[in-house]
Each structure stands twice: as C-alpha cells, then as structure tokens.
Amino acid sequence: MSSVITLSVPGVFCGGCRQAIRGAVGTLPGVSPVRVDLEGKTVTAAYERATALSGIVSAVEDAGYAIAGYRVGHQTERSVA
C-alpha cells in the first residue's frame, strides 16, 4: 500500500520548475506518480517505502526549492510559519 506526501513549495511557478521537480523526485525508487500543481504551489507524490519519504523531501530541496511544509496523508509532518 502506498502513502501520499503533499509538499508546499512556494517557489514553484513555471513549466521549468515542474520539469525540474518531476525529474528530481520521479527518479527515486518506489516513488510515482509526481504531480506538480503550479497554481496551488504543491508537489504530490505517492511512495511505497518509508525510506522514500526523506528522499522526496531532500530531492525537492536539492533541486533548489524551499519547502514551506508538508503532510503525509492528512497529518502535517512539517510546517514552517
């Protein structure tokens, strides 16, 4: 059974951003699909293994995007005011 993470990424605003994040997160093992919502400034991905969770967060940050917060399912895991 897969889990879903939704990240708030305020700096995502264009097709290039979408492509960069999809490329960074979409290549991680056990992660698919990756959805980047430019209007909502969110990134959503399904993942199979708990170890993929930190990899998803790191991949977005390593691609140069700050994360304002994220939630797994309906539970907030990290929030930045």
N, CA, C and O of each residue as an XYZ file, in Angstrom:
324
protein
N       0.840     -1.178      0.000
C       0.000      0.000      0.000
C       0.885      1.240      0.000
O       1.859      1.312      0.748
N       0.547      2.208     -0.834
C       1.370      3.405     -0.919
C       0.816      4.525     -0.050
O      -0.370      4.569      0.275
N       1.711      5.415      0.308
C       1.356      6.625      1.049
C       1.504      7.798      0.103
O       2.132      7.687     -0.949
N       0.919      8.924      0.486
C       0.986     10.120     -0.351
C       1.534     11.274      0.477
O       1.096     11.512      1.603
N       2.497     11.984     -0.097
C       3.041     13.179      0.538
C       2.666     14.377     -0.329
O       2.732     14.312     -1.557
N       2.274     15.467      0.321
C       1.992     16.730     -0.365
C       2.879     17.793      0.265
O       2.820     18.047      1.469
N       3.701     18.406     -0.574
C       4.637     19.426     -0.121
C       4.174     20.800     -0.591
O       3.727     20.955     -1.727
N       4.280     21.785      0.278
C       4.015     23.170     -0.077
C       5.337     23.772     -0.552
O       6.293     23.869      0.217
N       5.383     24.176     -1.828
C       6.618     24.678     -2.426
C       6.321     26.043     -3.067
O       5.977     26.115     -4.247
N       6.456     27.117     -2.290
C       6.088     28.457     -2.770
C       6.847     28.919     -4.009
O       6.327     29.739     -4.766
N       8.045     28.423     -4.238
C       8.868     28.885     -5.358
C       8.585     28.207     -6.684
O       9.264     28.497     -7.669
N       7.617     27.326     -6.745
C       7.311     26.641     -7.998
C       6.298     27.481     -8.778
O       5.195     27.745     -8.299
N       6.696     27.904    -10.009
C       5.814     28.823    -10.728
C       5.790     28.637    -12.235
O       5.018     29.310    -12.918
N       6.613     27.741    -12.779
C       6.662     27.632    -14.233
C       6.871     26.183    -14.673
O       7.091     25.283    -13.863
N       6.794     26.002    -15.979
C       6.986     24.668    -16.534
C       8.374     24.114    -16.259
O       8.541     22.907    -16.082
N       9.367     24.989    -16.225
C      10.725     24.543    -15.910
C      10.821     24.023    -14.489
O      11.512     23.039    -14.223
N      10.122     24.689    -13.572
C      10.074     24.233    -12.179
C       9.436     22.844    -12.118
O       9.938     21.936    -11.456
N       8.325     22.710    -12.822
C       7.611     21.431    -12.847
C       8.535     20.326    -13.345
O       8.615     19.254    -12.746
N       9.229     20.597    -14.443
C      10.112     19.597    -15.035
C      11.270     19.250    -14.091
O      11.623     18.080    -13.946
N      11.854     20.252    -13.459
C      12.977     20.009    -12.547
C      12.559     19.141    -11.364
O      13.274     18.216    -10.979
N      11.404     19.443    -10.796
C      10.946     18.680     -9.628
C      10.532     17.270    -10.037
O      10.866     16.304     -9.352
N       9.815     17.147    -11.138
C       9.440     15.801    -11.610
C      10.678     14.964    -11.880
O      10.714     13.777    -11.555
N      11.695     15.582    -12.475
C      12.933     14.858    -12.753
C      13.652     14.427    -11.484
O      14.172     13.314    -11.402
N      13.679     15.312    -10.496
C      14.382     15.018     -9.242
C      13.658     13.961     -8.413
O      14.290     13.051     -7.877
N      12.350     14.078     -8.308
C      11.568     13.178     -7.455
C      11.166     11.906     -8.203
O      11.149     10.818     -7.627
N      10.847     12.050     -9.474
C      10.350     10.920    -10.255
C      11.347      9.804    -10.474
O      10.959      8.687    -10.818
N      12.630     10.088    -10.279
C      13.649      9.052    -10.473
C      13.938      8.260     -9.199
O      14.697      7.292     -9.229
N      13.344      8.663     -8.091
C      13.579      7.958     -6.835
C      12.891      6.591     -6.861
O      11.764      6.481     -7.343
N      13.554      5.547     -6.349
C      12.932      4.227     -6.320
C      11.697      4.213     -5.424
O      11.712      4.757     -4.320
N      10.639      3.591     -5.909
C       9.418      3.450     -5.118
C       8.533      4.677     -5.092
O       7.583      4.732     -4.313
N       8.828      5.676     -5.940
C       8.036      6.910     -5.960
C       7.362      7.073     -7.321
O       8.023      7.017     -8.358
N       6.053      7.274     -7.310
C       5.297      7.568     -8.523
C       3.841      7.764     -8.162
O       3.426      7.254     -7.121
N       3.068      8.434     -8.908
C       3.483      9.478     -9.833
C       3.784     10.765     -9.071
O       3.454     10.892     -7.892
N       4.412     11.714     -9.755
C       4.714     13.014     -9.168
C       3.833     14.049     -9.863
O       3.828     14.157    -11.089
N       3.093     14.801     -9.064
C       2.210     15.842     -9.609
C       2.664     17.189     -9.059
O       2.767     17.369     -7.845
N       2.933     18.126     -9.949
C       3.333     19.479     -9.562
C       2.197     20.418     -9.959
O       1.885     20.563    -11.141
N       1.588     21.048     -8.974
C       0.474     21.974     -9.194
C       1.016     23.395     -9.079
O       1.271     23.888     -7.980
N       1.189     24.047    -10.233
C       1.751     25.399    -10.243
C       0.840     26.399     -9.573
O       1.317     27.277     -8.853
N      -0.442     26.293     -9.787
C      -1.391     27.236     -9.183
C      -1.440     27.081     -7.666
O      -1.428     28.072     -6.936
N      -1.495     25.854     -7.200
C      -1.562     25.586     -5.761
C      -0.211     25.580     -5.082
O      -0.121     25.524     -3.855
N       0.868     25.641     -5.905
C       2.246     25.636     -5.375
C       2.501     24.408     -4.503
O       3.066     24.508     -3.414
N       2.071     23.242     -5.009
C       2.265     21.998     -4.277
C       2.893     20.934     -5.170
O       2.795     20.976     -6.396
N       3.536     19.987     -4.513
C       4.074     18.795     -5.159
C       3.489     17.610     -4.412
O       3.574     17.541     -3.186
N       2.894     16.676     -5.147
C       2.291     15.500     -4.541
C       2.906     14.267     -5.179
O       3.055     14.192     -6.399
N       3.264     13.294     -4.335
C       3.850     12.057     -4.842
C       3.384     10.880     -3.995
O       3.213     10.996     -2.782
N       3.187      9.767     -4.649
C       2.889      8.513     -3.952
C       4.208      7.763     -3.792
O       5.055      7.778     -4.686
N       4.368      7.115     -2.658
C       5.603      6.364     -2.429
C       5.275      5.067     -1.709
O       4.304      4.982     -0.958
N       6.104      4.059     -1.953
C       5.875      2.712     -1.434
C       6.581      2.435     -0.114
O       6.055      1.701      0.723
N       7.740      2.997      0.082
C       8.543      2.672      1.262
C       8.766      3.897      2.127
O       8.919      5.006      1.616
N       8.786      3.701      3.414
C       9.008      4.807      4.351
C      10.348      5.495      4.087
O      10.479      6.697      4.317
N      11.331      4.756      3.614
C      12.638      5.354      3.343
C      12.568      6.368      2.212
O      13.430      7.242      2.115
N      11.553      6.267      1.350
C      11.422      7.205      0.239
C      10.986      8.587      0.708
O      11.224      9.574      0.012
N      10.354      8.674      1.871
C       9.828      9.952      2.363
C      10.923     11.000      2.487
O      10.785     12.090      1.934
N      11.993     10.707      3.187
C      13.072     11.689      3.339
C      13.750     11.963      2.002
O      14.239     13.069      1.771
N      13.782     10.972      1.125
C      14.364     11.160     -0.200
C      13.579     12.147     -1.036
O      14.162     12.932     -1.785
N      12.245     12.116     -0.915
C      11.396     13.049     -1.659
C      11.654     14.473     -1.189
O      11.847     15.377     -2.002
N      11.655     14.668      0.118
C      11.907     15.995      0.687
C      13.288     16.492      0.257
O      13.426     17.633     -0.184
N      14.292     15.658      0.380
C      15.658     16.042      0.006
C      15.773     16.349     -1.479
O      16.462     17.295     -1.861
N      15.103     15.560     -2.328
C      15.190     15.774     -3.776
C      14.627     17.135     -4.172
O      15.198     17.816     -5.023
N      13.526     17.532     -3.571
C      12.937     18.847     -3.878
C      13.879     19.955     -3.402
O      14.125     20.920     -4.126
N      14.398     19.815     -2.198
C      15.324     20.831     -1.673
C      16.621     20.860     -2.480
O      17.143     21.938     -2.764
N      17.146     19.697     -2.851
C      18.374     19.633     -3.638
C      18.190     20.218     -5.040
O      19.153     20.673     -5.657
N      16.948     20.204     -5.542
C      16.657     20.800     -6.849
C      16.576     22.327     -6.751
O      16.407     23.010     -7.762
N      16.697     22.859     -5.526
C      16.744     24.305     -5.335
C      15.455     24.946     -4.871
O      15.307     26.165     -4.955
N      14.513     24.143     -4.379
C      13.220     24.679     -3.962
C      13.034     24.534     -2.457
O      13.225     23.457     -1.893
N      12.659     25.637     -1.819
C      12.388     25.615     -0.382
C      11.002     25.009     -0.153
O      10.072     25.235     -0.928
N      10.889     24.250      0.907
C       9.619     23.625      1.271
C       9.064     24.368      2.476
O       9.722     24.469      3.511
N       7.848     24.889      2.335
C       7.220     25.628      3.429
C       6.578     24.690      4.442
O       6.304     25.089      5.573
N       6.343     23.463      4.046
C       5.743     22.470      4.926
C       5.296     21.284      4.107
O       5.274     21.349      2.878
N       4.941     20.207      4.766
C       4.396     19.062      4.051
C       3.523     18.235      4.964
O       3.583     18.337      6.189
N       2.711     17.414      4.327
C       1.873     16.498      5.091
C       1.879     15.141      4.405
O       2.003     15.028      3.185
N       1.743     14.128      5.229
C       1.644     12.764      4.736
C       0.217     12.330      5.013
O      -0.217     12.275      6.164
N      -0.513     12.022      3.941
C      -1.943     11.760      4.102
C      -2.608     13.036      4.567
O      -2.559     14.055      3.878
N      -3.224     12.986      5.721
C      -3.888     14.173      6.272
C      -3.160     14.737      7.489
O      -3.658     15.662      8.131
N      -1.995     14.194      7.811
C      -1.262     14.611      9.007
C      -0.089     15.513      8.615
O       0.749     15.120      7.803
N      -0.023     16.719      9.187
C       1.088     17.625      8.938
C       2.326     17.091      9.605
O       2.335     16.818     10.805
N       3.394     16.941      8.806
C       4.660     16.432      9.314
C       5.634     17.561      9.619
O       6.411     17.500     10.572
N       5.572     18.583      8.791
C       6.473     19.719      8.997
C       5.770     20.957      8.508
O       5.195     20.970      7.420
N       5.816     21.979      9.297
C       5.185     23.232      8.902
C       6.129     24.371      9.263
O       6.699     24.406     10.353
N       6.279     25.288      8.339
C       7.127     26.446      8.567
C       6.220     27.672      8.529
O       5.516     27.895      7.544
N       6.234     28.458      9.583
C       5.357     29.646      9.652
C       5.908     30.772      8.816
O       5.309     31.845      8.753
